[in-house]
Amino acid sequence: MSNAITTQSGAQVGTWDGVDVKDLQKELNRIRQLLKDEGGVDKINAADMPHRDQLPEDLQSFTAYPIWGFDSQQNCLCGARANRIVSVEDVRQYSMVEHH
């Protein structure tokens, strides 16, 4: 899988290796500022982030809020602005769906 972070128009604007969502959060903040400086026309989308396949199967269709990434420490980068890091178990609890 590619590490490329691309915009809705297909431009590569960054990368993430899938290891730590804190790194993804920093990169998304940088990218948002870059896109804002360029006029704010192009956007990034949580569903298009690299390593989306790492997200557990039971959360692939989770829609209560965006999940930008999932890392090897079982943490998710969540929220419309990718501003919350929460454990996968917290996301599952919030989903109010039985996962046993």
C-alpha positions in Angstrom: 0.0 0.0 0.0 1.1 3.5 -0.7 2.0 6.0 2.0 0.7 8.9 -0.2 -1.9 11.3 1.2 -3.8 12.8 -1.8 -6.4 15.5 -2.2 -9.8 15.0 -3.7 -8.3 16.2 -7.0 -5.6 13.6 -6.8 -2.6 15.8 -5.9 -0.1 14.1 -3.5 0.4 16.5 -0.6 2.0 14.3 2.1 2.7 10.8 3.4 2.0 8.6 6.4 3.7 5.3 7.1 0.8 3.8 9.1 2.8 3.4 12.3 1.7 6.2 14.7 -1.5 8.4 14.4 0.3 11.2 16.1 2.5 11.5 13.0 -0.6 11.5 10.8 -2.2 14.2 13.0 0.9 16.4 12.5 1.0 15.8 8.8 -2.7 16.5 8.3 -2.3 19.8 10.2 0.6 20.7 7.8 -1.5 19.7 4.8 -4.5 21.7 5.9 -2.4 24.8 6.3 -0.8 24.2 2.8 -4.2 23.8 1.2 -5.5 26.9 3.0 -2.5 28.9 1.8 -3.2 27.7 -1.8 -6.7 29.1 -1.7 -8.6 26.4 0.2 -10.2 24.8 -3.0 -8.8 21.3 -2.7 -9.6 19.1 0.3 -8.5 15.8 1.9 -10.9 13.1 3.0 -10.6 10.6 5.9 -11.8 7.7 3.8 -8.9 8.3 1.4 -6.0 8.1 3.9 -3.2 5.6 3.3 -3.3 2.4 5.3 -7.1 2.5 5.6 -6.9 -1.3 5.5 -5.4 -1.4 9.0 -8.7 -0.3 10.4 -10.4 -3.3 12.0 -13.1 -4.9 9.9 -15.9 -4.1 12.3 -15.1 -0.3 12.1 -14.8 -0.1 8.3 -18.3 1.2 8.0 -18.3 3.3 11.2 -20.0 6.6 10.4 -20.6 8.4 13.7 -17.5 10.5 13.0 -14.5 10.4 10.7 -11.6 8.0 11.5 -8.5 9.3 9.7 -6.2 6.5 10.7 -5.5 3.5 12.9 -2.1 2.6 14.2 -0.1 -0.3 15.6 -0.8 0.9 19.2 -4.5 0.4 18.6 -5.3 4.1 18.5 -7.5 6.0 16.1 -7.2 9.5 14.9 -10.8 10.8 14.8 -13.0 13.8 14.4 -13.9 16.2 11.6 -10.6 18.0 12.1 -8.5 14.9 13.0 -8.0 16.4 16.4 -8.7 13.5 18.7 -6.7 10.4 19.4 -8.7 7.6 21.0 -8.3 3.9 21.6 -10.0 1.5 19.2 -12.0 0.2 22.2 -13.3 3.7 22.9 -14.5 4.0 19.3 -16.2 0.6 19.6 -17.9 1.6 22.8 -19.2 4.8 21.1 -20.5 2.9 18.2 -23.0 1.2 20.5 -22.7 -1.9 18.4 -22.0 -5.4 19.9 -18.5 -6.5 18.9 -18.1 -9.8 20.7 
